[in-house]
Amino acid sequence: MFNIGVLALQGDVDAHIDILELLGARVCKITKLSDLHGLDGIVIPGGESTTFSMLLESSGLFEPIKKIVSDGIPTLGTCAGLILLSTKVLDGRSDQKSFGLLNAVVKRNGFGRQISSFVDKIELQDSNNGEEATYINEEYQTVKVTGAFIRAPKIVSVGPGVQVLGTILQKEIVYVREKNIFATSFHPEITRNTFIHEKFLDAAKKG
Ligand code: GLN
């Protein structure tokens, strides 16, 4: 059994937990320091990066989480989670902090405001026309991997060492990996395909 912690200070926590449990992980919510013990992977969900930044500081979790991610724990950051992981944030609030561990420049709300939210097919690199076997409704089916973009950050550029794993519109980078860190500018947990979580869990299982 492998243990995954989902940062649960705010944001879209429960949908991540549902998918991770469906895929066989034991999941706990991270709200305090002691929740970080014995984890094989962590998820930083979408929500509001400025609020996360504040709550990470007040809960004393900012530095400890930064340390375990930089030490190599498999990590999945989605949407605000991507913002928190990135080295440079454009259009951030001046007091907003990020861990700065993913070599990427991201622009907050780069895909527009809430009203411009959309769902799109993710063009996965090195895959069969973006169709992947994924675990849905208790069986594997070949489906298109989709993501929901909600006040989503735009990945403006990535630095050396960052692999582009997925795009939309054949040019916008929306899914990346740098060593132990996976990040998406979209919410994969809302559209209920499990591909993104499976890739993260594969890394967590390998340790
Ligand atoms: N725009 C939000 C932020 O800056 C992120 C939105 C989301 O996570 N869906 O944190």
Residues whose N, C-alpha, C, O or C-beta is under 5 A from the ligand:
A	BS01	LIG	G46 G47 E48 S49 T50 T78 C79 A80 R108 N109 I150 R151 A152
